[in-house]
């Protein structure tokens, strides 16, 4: 009879084999352990849990829709404000000409900053999704 | 298209009954994993709800690169671990398995403390005293019949670590079981 280590006994039992060894007592205890562990009952789920979660998910959907609507209204107001401002500036172009000539050289800098901010938020969002939410483990 | 994919498609189309069915299919898995890591019943219930809301939110990004059960179990594990991190005082480090051998609760004569309880109840108690990582690998392997690669995917631990944790946890349980059986014998 061969002497088997704990690792070897466990590996054989994992594959469904009953190992033959010089320590039948150890093998028997491990066998009983494997059998008992596999027979442990799963946790009890409270009654109505699925309904509760479904109701919560439904509320989440409504909240999300509400958030989109709020965002749409906000954007609409923003566009109206910006449009009014542009119209005002165009109407009084000559009066603001001096001001425009002052900020014109900085327009590419502002544009670059805006693009970098958008790219950063997008990348951060993507990374978060990959790391925590979707099934990309690497 | 598998039944699982069809169910996901239905959920993505906004069918809440399909989502309810999805919850029904995986609630035992989520509760079994969460029950090992979160002791308080109310906290556990909140956590399980949170897991399924994360599943609902994350489903559009799920690309079936793994089994749905593996993905849901991973969300459960990460959510529970984050919860434990927030309650740091409840967290036990991965190196404290050996403390179980010396802890007063574990040193009690099992024959006396577990006189009226079954072997399964005794094993459950021992597993509950283990550090979170050990509890998780034992639960996933034996209770959920997960393969090694699935446990690696769920926990994010290296394959070698999973094997070592399983080996050490079983060895300890076997030693405890021996004492239990000796005390059970007349």
Interface residues (C-beta under 8 A of the other chain):
Chain A: X6 X7 X10 X26 X29 X30 X32 X33 X34 X36 X37 X38 X39 X40 X41 X42 X43 X44 X45 X46 X49 X50 X51 X52 X53 X54 X56 X57 X58 X60 X61 X129 X132 X133 X134 X135 X136 X137
Chain B: X14 X16 X19 X20 X23 X24 X27 X28 X29 X31 X32 X34 X35 X45 X48 X49 X52 X53 X54 X56 X57 X58 X61 X62 X63 X64 X65 X66 X70 X71 X74 X75 X78 X119 X120 X123 X124 X138 X142 X143 X145 X153 X156 X166 X167 X170 X171 X173 X174 X177 X178 X181
